[in-house]
Amino acid sequence: MKFAIIKTGGKQYKVAEGQKLKVEKIIQNQGDNFDFDQVLLITEDNSTKIGTPFISGAKVSSKILKHGKGEKKLVFRYKSKTRYKKTKGHRQPFTEVEITKI
């Protein structure tokens, strides 16, 4: 099985060809191709390449499927005895990509 570990948006993801995943927002147009160049590890049939910290010259190609926002997270602040309460919502933007080539 062929897979790679990439770093994007401050997080690390284990990806394989044909896989769809949601990552932090990438500023590209929908339908464009995008290359992840921060590749930490690549595993093919019996060989494994490990970077220090990244593998030089390695790329993981992907296609941008859509942009969107995640579920709403509620942030509630409360202080007792002072009648202070505040509710705030947040929706994290994301980009859905499909891995085409490792």
N, C-alpha and C positions, 0 to 999 in steps of 0.2 A: 504494500500500500504506500502510495506516495503522498506525503503531506509536508507542510512547512509551518513554521511559527513566525508570525510577522508582528511588528510593533507599529501601532498607529493610535493617535489620540491619547497617548499615555497609557495604553493598555496593550496586552499581548493576546493574540488570537491564534489558535491552531486551525489551519485551513487546508482543504483539499480541493481538487478540481471539481467544478460543478456545484460547489457549496454556495449557498446564499447566507449572508450575515449582515447584521446592522452594526455600523461603526459610527464613531463620532463624525460630525458633519464635515464633508469634504467640499471645498468650493470648486466644483466643476459642474458642467451641464448634464442633464439627464440623457443617457444614451452614449456618453463619451466613454472612452477607455482610460483607465487609470492604472499606473504601476506603483506598487508598494516596493520601495527600495530598501527599507529597513527590515531585512530578513535575518532572523536569529538562528534558524536551524532548518535544514532541508533533509528529508529522509526519502530515499528511493528504495528499491527492492532490498538490497543487502548493505547499502552504503549510507552513511550519515555524515553530513557536513555541519560542523558547529562553528559559529562565528565568534570573534572576540572583539567587540560584542556583536558586530554585524558581519555577514559574509560579503566580501567585496565582489561586485559585479552581478550579484544575484538579484532577481526581480520576480515579483509575483504580479501577473497581469490580471486585471479585473474589468468588469463593465458596470457602470453606475446604472442601477435600475430605477431608483426613486429617492426623493428627499421627503422627510416628514418630521413629525414631532411625536415623542413618546407619550406615555400616559401621564396624567396630571398628578404631581406629588404635592400634597398639602403640607405647608410649614406652619405650625401653630405655636405662638409664643404666649406665655402666660406667667404673670407674677401675682402671687397671692397677696391679699390684703391691700392692694393698690388699685384694683379695678382695671388692670392693664391686660388686655388680650388682643392679639393681632393674628389674623389668618392671611396667608399668602400662598399662591399656587405657582408651580413651575412645570414647564414641559420642555424636556431636553430635546434639541434637534438631533436628527440622525440621518445617515445616508445608507441605503440598502445597496449592497454590491454583490455581484456574482463572480466567483473566481473562475477565470477562463484557462489560465496556464501558469504552471509553476516552473 
